[in-house]
Amino acid sequence: MKNWRKISLAATAAALLTLTTACGQEQGEQGLGGAPAGAANPAAAPGEAGYGDAYGGGAAGAQSKPAGQLAVKEDLKVGKVLTDAQGFTLYRFDKDSATPPRATCEGECAKAWPVVTPAGAKAPAGVDASLVGEVTRADGTKQLTVGGWPMYRYAKDTQPGDVNGQGVGGTWFASAPDGKKAAPGGEEGGGEDSGQESGADLPGLSVRKDPKLGEIVVDSRGMTVYRFKKDSAWPMKTACTGACLEKWPVVAPVDKNDTEGISKKGNVTFARPDGIKQQTIDCWPLYTFAGDDKPGDTNGQGVGGTWYAVSPTGKLVGAPK
């Protein structure tokens, strides 16, 4: 009888432990299916940087390329983007720094995102030449900077003009001619520094009053945040992987103190099995939509009957009951 009671108590304790940890720990210790973060990639550092091993496919032979004469290309969706002498799109990484210039994409990351070297670099016509510079990387090599931001190419851009790296992992963006994030409408860098409408002064996550949807969550750029009905919060699981992430980039982790009007419940980091760190509200993984061109767009609302904007408490907005 005593043995039976001990077994029963142990089972109850285990069930409670599972319930309290299903959402994931503060540092994103809950992976897909309950696997510990980093289990799929013990080295962790490159995978945690926001690019993910999934984006490095076929990139093992990618190497640094010289910049040469820089140019500007107009992309209908992205806006004015900076290209190298061969016409390939140049990208910037949110986890890098411009003041002072600092590059953080190394190792496996640099295979998916080859470094652009400053060799022969010249500013495009009409762009201030003082914006073009260089930074010394941790390995001692030089990397091109524009407006202080280190420049990269994307291994999955196979031909000049491709912008397949736009929005990858929620941290990689095509560079405008001045080094800011490219934005549609001809306002170079508007996605980052053009004022309140673009989200320049917004917290990492905040609330916007949409005329049709009501109060919805937006990211630091003012872009609408979405949830995927096929995901799970208890336990945290993601059904958006691979090519899905090109259309629905994850929302990168946000410090709890860098939010406004957002529920603190389940506001944790999700360590995805592909190595990407993703922000959650009420334990639900959050995304943006590549089809939203500017702050205020809600083009992802209702897509496929599975994607919906998010309320300040993490609930789906406008989804059929």
Secondary structure, DSSP 8 states (H G I E B T S, - for coil): -HHHHHHHHHHHHHHHHHHHHTT--TT--B-GGG-BTTSS-TT-TTGGGTS-GGGGTT-TT---EE--B-EEEEETTTEEEEE-TTS-B-EEETTSEETTEE----THHHHHS-BEE-TT-B--TTS-GGGEEEEE-TTS-EEEEETTEE-B--TT--STT--TTTTGGGTEEEB-TTSSB--GGG-TTHHHHS-GGGTTT--SEEEEEETTTEEEEEETTS-B-EEETT-EETTEE----TTHHHHS-B-----GGGBSS---TT--EEE-TTS-EEEEETTEE-B--TT--STT--TTTTGGGTEEEB-TTS-BSS---
